Structures are given as structure tokens and as C-alpha cells.
Amino acid sequence: MLSSDEVHAARERLGAVGVWVGSLLGSSSIEEERQAARRIEELGYGSIWTGEIVGGKEAFAHQSVLLAATERIVTGTGIANVWARQPGTMEGGGATLGAAYPGRFVLGIGISHGPIVELSGQTYANPMETMVAYLDGMDASVVFAPATEVPVPRVLAALGPKMLDLARDRGDGAHPYLVPPAHTALARAALGPDKLLIPEQAVLLETDPVEARRIGREHLSGYLRLPNYVNNLRRLGYGDDLADGGSDRLVDAIVAWGGEGDVARRIAEHADNGADHVVLQPLGDLPTAVGQLGCLAPVVLGGASPR
């Protein structure tokens, strides 16, 4: 695990704001995503994060495409799926990218979701027991992993209290997804001050409430069928907001919509609640998403004050 000085250095490399475009890049051509990654780097964002579904773009090969296409930006797996590879392969894959691109890679790993994993022909097991055993396997394989000039941070996709505790005790922090700023405060309290906290935040530059909430519900629709997310939202007090695609209250909590200042204020909420690095997921197709990031960059990357 990283020392407090190494955590501080990772925070410095990441900066305050990055980008999560996993689903968009996963369905794009390689050349389209190369162009998008270069543009995101040009805009000044600190990171680009992608996800992984078993059978889709393989996490480490995908990261190598993004790293090779760019010069400075950090990339992260959000997440590399534990069901896609043996623990030693996960450890070695992350270390290989870390050795090839010093200081430019964060290994985010996660347990995924039963309905998704079972589509690959595997049997989803108890998330905590599976993750603990998986981390044991990773740690046992460290001796075989390539040496890295800069240690590769390992963050867990953690939502509930038990997984957050595991992220604190067996990782370098947490990468929560589909969470409001209130969760960020709970996560920071669980992790303590010397761990990375990198929440994802959906964003939409749309000032019409009806249209913004329509797009927000469309974004939420698939996630509200996944028990891990639903259970976490219930814990956060949104149990009465889950029906019919999600209430306005739930959509507004998960999707930061409005103008550039509204998005900047949401980022500030996460930061005030303990986030080190907030990764923005702009809603829409890839050109629309990159366009929104261009509009946001002057405000959220050190421009006008969000307050």
C-alpha cells in the first residue's frame, strides 16, 4: 500500500478533476477514442477512466491504447473487473502499465454485478468474500510483478461500509460510482485522511429541468436494476425514490445538470466532503460528451469560482 507521501504525490498528479467515459469509449472505435483522449488531455483534465465488462474491451489493453495516444494524462480503470482475470494477472497487468508509464496509471478494481457477470457464464459469489480472497491472491503475486518507478495506486469500487473498510485496510482508497456528495462524506470518514477518494459524478449541461431529468432518468435506468447500486441508494435514504425510473430528487442527486456553474458547485460539494479527485461523466454520445467537457473546462479547471 502507498505511504502517506505517495498518496500525496498521487493527488498532485491527478489534480482536482478528471473524466469518466467508460461506456462511451467502450462502444467507440479505437481511433475515435484516441482522438477523444487527446482532446481531454488538451483541455487540461487530470485523468481518463474506463470500465470493463467481461467480453468487452479488455481493461489493460484498453488502458494501453489511451496511454499511448496521450502524453501526460493519468488513466484509471473504473473498474477492472475481478471476474475477467486471475488475481495474479490483475497484479501483473497493473504493474506492467505502471512500469511502462510511470505515474500515469491508477488500478481501480471492482466486484461488478451479478446480472452482468452471469452473462459471461460465471456464477457471482458473495462480494466481500470474493474480494478478500482476490486481494489475497494479488498480494501473493506481487513477487512476480514487474518493478515500477512510481507505485501504482490500487483503489476499490466501494459503496457500502464493509467494502469501504476493505478499501482502507487493503487498498489505497476508493472509487465510488453513482453516488451523491453525501456518500463522499461517509466514504472519507470511513477511509481516513491518508487514502485516495475518487468519486464519479454524472454531469449534463442542460438548463431545462424537464429535459435534464428525462436524460437523467435514461442514464439511471440500467443502474436501478443492479442490486449493489439500489442497496447503496437505500442506505443513503433514497428508498422511496427508486420507483418509475427515479424521482426528481434522486435524479438531481446523481446527475449534476444545469449550467457550468451548477456543475462546478457539485464538484465543490464533493471536494468539501473529502474527495481528492472528482471524475466527471458527461452524458450523451461521445462528441456531445467531449463538447460538454470543453465548455466545462474553463470553469472547473481553475477558472471562475464555483461559489
C-alpha positions in Angstrom: 0.0 0.0 0.0 1.1 3.6 -0.6 2.7 5.7 2.1 1.1 9.0 3.0 3.8 10.7 1.0 3.0 8.5 -2.0 -0.7 9.3 -1.6 0.1 13.0 -1.6 2.1 12.6 -4.8 -0.8 10.7 -6.5 -3.1 13.5 -5.5 -0.8 16.0 -7.1 -0.6 14.0 -10.3 -4.3 13.6 -10.6 -5.4 17.2 -9.8 -8.9 18.1 -8.8 -11.0 16.9 -11.8 -10.8 14.1 -14.2 -13.2 12.3 -16.7 -15.1 9.0 -16.6 -16.0 7.9 -20.2 -16.0 4.2 -19.8 -19.3 3.3 -21.6 -18.7 5.8 -24.4 -15.2 4.7 -25.2 -16.2 1.1 -24.8 -18.5 1.4 -27.7 -16.3 3.7 -29.8 -13.7 2.8 -32.5 -10.1 2.8 -31.4 -9.4 5.9 -33.5 -12.4 7.7 -32.1 -11.3 7.1 -28.6 -7.7 8.1 -29.3 -9.0 11.5 -30.6 -11.2 11.9 -27.6 -8.4 11.1 -25.2 -6.1 13.6 -26.9 -8.8 16.3 -26.7 -9.5 15.6 -23.0 -5.8 15.9 -22.3 -5.5 19.2 -24.3 -8.4 20.6 -22.2 -6.4 20.0 -19.0 -8.3 17.3 -17.2 -6.2 15.2 -14.9 -7.4 11.7 -15.8 -9.4 9.5 -18.1 -11.2 6.5 -16.6 -12.8 3.5 -18.4 -14.8 0.5 -17.2 -14.8 -3.2 -18.2 -17.5 -5.7 -18.9 -16.2 -9.3 -19.4 -16.1 -9.8 -23.2 -15.8 -6.1 -24.0 -12.6 -4.1 -24.4 -10.1 -5.8 -22.1 -9.1 -3.3 -19.3 -5.3 -3.3 -19.6 -5.2 -3.4 -23.4 -7.7 -0.6 -23.4 -5.6 1.5 -21.0 -2.5 1.0 -23.1 -4.4 2.4 -26.1 -5.2 5.6 -24.1 -1.8 5.9 -22.6 0.0 5.5 -25.9 -2.3 8.1 -27.5 -1.6 10.8 -24.9 1.5 12.3 -23.3 0.8 13.3 -19.7 -2.7 12.5 -18.5 -3.3 9.8 -15.9 -5.6 6.9 -16.8 -7.5 4.7 -14.5 -9.6 1.5 -14.6 -13.0 2.3 -13.2 -13.1 -0.6 -12.9 -11.0 -3.6 -13.9 -13.4 -6.5 -13.4 -12.2 -9.2 -11.0 -14.3 -11.7 -12.9 -12.2 -11.0 -16.1 -8.9 -12.4 -14.9 -7.0 -14.3 -12.2 -5.7 -12.2 -9.3 -2.0 -12.6 -10.3 -2.8 -11.4 -13.8 -4.5 -8.3 -12.3 -1.5 -7.5 -10.2 0.9 -8.1 -13.1 -1.2 -6.2 -15.6 -1.4 -3.1 -13.4 2.3 -3.2 -12.7 3.2 -3.6 -16.4 1.3 -0.4 -17.2 2.9 1.3 -14.2 6.3 0.3 -15.3 5.7 1.4 -18.9 4.0 4.8 -18.0 5.4 5.8 -14.6 2.9 7.8 -12.5 0.3 7.7 -15.2 -1.9 4.8 -14.2 -4.3 4.0 -11.3 -5.6 0.5 -10.9 -9.3 0.5 -9.9 -10.7 -2.9 -9.3 -14.3 -4.0 -8.6 -16.6 -6.9 -8.0 -19.1 -5.8 -10.7 -22.7 -7.0 -10.5 -24.4 -10.4 -10.6 -26.7 -9.9 -13.6 -23.7 -8.7 -15.7 -21.2 -11.4 -14.5 -23.7 -14.2 -15.1 -24.0 -13.2 -18.8 -20.4 -14.3 -19.1 -21.3 -17.8 -17.9 -19.8 -17.4 -14.4 -21.5 -17.6 -11.1 -21.5 -14.5 -9.0 -20.5 -15.1 -5.4 -20.5 -13.2 -2.1 -18.9 -9.8 -3.0 -17.0 -9.3 0.3 -15.7 -12.9 0.5 -14.8 -12.9 -3.2 -12.9 -9.5 -3.0 -11.0 -10.5 0.2 -9.8 -13.7 -1.5 -9.0 -11.9 -4.7 -6.9 -9.3 -2.8 -5.1 -12.2 -1.1 -4.2 -13.6 -4.5 -3.0 -10.3 -5.8 -0.8 -9.7 -2.7 0.7 -13.2 -3.1 1.6 -12.5 -6.7 3.5 -9.2 -6.0 6.8 -11.0 -6.0 6.4 -11.8 -9.8 5.1 -8.4 -10.9 7.5 -6.0 -12.7 9.1 -3.3 -10.7 7.7 0.2 -11.1 9.5 3.5 -10.7 6.3 5.1 -9.3 4.0 2.8 -7.2 0.6 2.1 -8.9 -2.3 3.1 -6.6 -4.9 0.4 -6.0 -8.4 1.7 -5.4 -11.5 -0.4 -4.9 -15.0 0.2 -6.2 -16.5 0.7 -2.8 -20.1 1.7 -1.9 -21.1 0.1 1.4 -19.4 0.3 4.8 -17.7 -3.1 4.6 -16.2 -2.5 1.1 -15.1 1.0 2.2 -13.4 -0.5 5.2 -11.7 -3.0 2.9 -10.6 -0.2 0.6 -9.0 1.4 3.6 -7.3 -1.7 5.0 -6.3 -3.5 1.8 -6.1 -0.7 -0.8 -5.0 2.8 -1.4 -8.5 4.2 -1.4 -11.9 4.0 -3.1 -13.6 4.8 -6.4 -17.3 5.1 -5.7 -19.7 5.3 -8.7 -23.3 6.6 -8.9 -23.1 8.5 -5.6 -24.1 12.0 -4.4 -21.8 14.2 -2.3 -23.4 12.8 0.9 -21.8 9.5 0.1 -18.4 11.2 -0.4 -18.6 12.4 3.2 -19.3 8.9 4.5 -16.6 7.5 2.4 -14.0 9.9 3.7 -15.0 9.2 7.3 -14.5 5.5 6.6 -11.2 5.8 4.7 -9.5 8.3 6.9 -7.2 11.1 5.7 -4.5 9.1 4.1 -6.4 7.3 1.4 -7.5 8.3 -2.1 -11.2 9.1 -2.7 -12.2 9.4 -6.3 -16.0 9.6 -6.8 -17.7 9.6 -10.2 -20.2 12.4 -11.0 -22.6 12.3 -13.9 -22.9 15.8 -15.5 -25.2 17.3 -18.1 -25.1 20.8 -19.5 -28.9 21.3 -19.8 -30.8 24.1 -18.1 -34.4 22.9 -18.9 -35.5 20.8 -15.9 -37.9 18.6 -17.8 -35.3 17.6 -20.5 -32.4 17.3 -18.0 -34.4 14.9 -15.8 -35.6 12.9 -18.8 -32.0 12.4 -19.8 -31.0 11.7 -16.2 -33.7 9.0 -15.8 -32.5 7.4 -19.1 -29.0 7.3 -17.5 -30.2 5.8 -14.3 -32.5 3.2 -15.9 -30.0 0.4 -16.2 -28.3 1.0 -12.8 -31.6 0.8 -11.0 -31.8 -2.9 -12.0 -28.5 -3.7 -10.3 -28.8 -4.6 -6.6 -25.4 -3.2 -5.5 -26.4 0.3 -6.6 -30.0 0.0 -5.4 -28.9 -1.1 -1.9 -26.5 1.7 -1.7 -29.1 4.3 -2.6 -31.4 2.8 0.0 -28.7 3.2 2.6 -28.4 6.8 1.6 -32.1 7.5 2.2 -33.4 7.2 -1.4 -35.6 4.1 -0.8 -38.8 5.9 -1.6 -37.3 7.5 -4.8 -36.4 4.4 -6.8 -39.8 3.7 -8.5 -40.7 4.8 -12.0 -37.2 5.4 -13.1 -36.3 7.5 -10.1 -37.8 10.6 -8.5 -36.8 14.1 -9.4 -34.9 14.1 -6.0 -32.9 11.1 -7.0 -32.1 12.3 -10.5 -31.0 15.7 -9.1 -28.8 13.9 -6.5 -27.0 11.7 -9.0 -26.8 14.0 -12.1 -25.4 17.5 -11.8 -27.4 19.3 -14.5 -27.7 23.0 -15.4 -25.0 25.4 -16.4 -21.3 25.3 -16.0 -21.6 26.9 -12.6 -24.1 24.3 -11.4 -21.6 21.5 -12.3 -18.8 23.4 -10.6 -20.8 23.7 -7.4 -21.4 20.0 -7.4 -17.7 19.3 -7.8 -17.1 21.7 -4.9 -19.6 19.7 -2.7 -17.6 16.5 -3.3 -14.4 18.3 -2.6 -15.7 19.9 0.6 -16.9 16.4 1.7 -13.4 14.9 1.3 -13.0 13.9 -2.4 -9.4 14.1 -3.7 -10.3 13.9 -7.4 -13.8 14.0 -8.9 -14.3 12.2 -12.3 -17.0 13.7 -14.5 -19.2 11.5 -16.7 -20.7 13.8 -19.3 -24.0 12.4 -20.6 -24.7 12.0 -24.3 -22.8 10.4 -27.2 -19.0 10.8 -27.5 -18.9 14.1 -29.5 -21.5 15.6 -27.2 -19.6 14.5 -24.1 -16.3 15.9 -25.3 -18.1 19.1 -26.3 -19.5 19.4 -22.8 -16.1 18.9 -21.3 -14.8 21.7 -23.4 -17.5 24.0 -22.1 -16.8 23.0 -18.5 -13.0 23.2 -18.6 -12.6 26.9 -18.1 -14.9 26.8 -15.0 -14.0 23.5 -13.3 -10.2 23.5 -14.0 -9.2 26.6 -12.2 -11.2 29.3 -13.9 -14.2 31.1 -12.5 -15.1 30.4 -8.9 -18.0 27.8 -8.4 -19.3 29.7 -5.4 
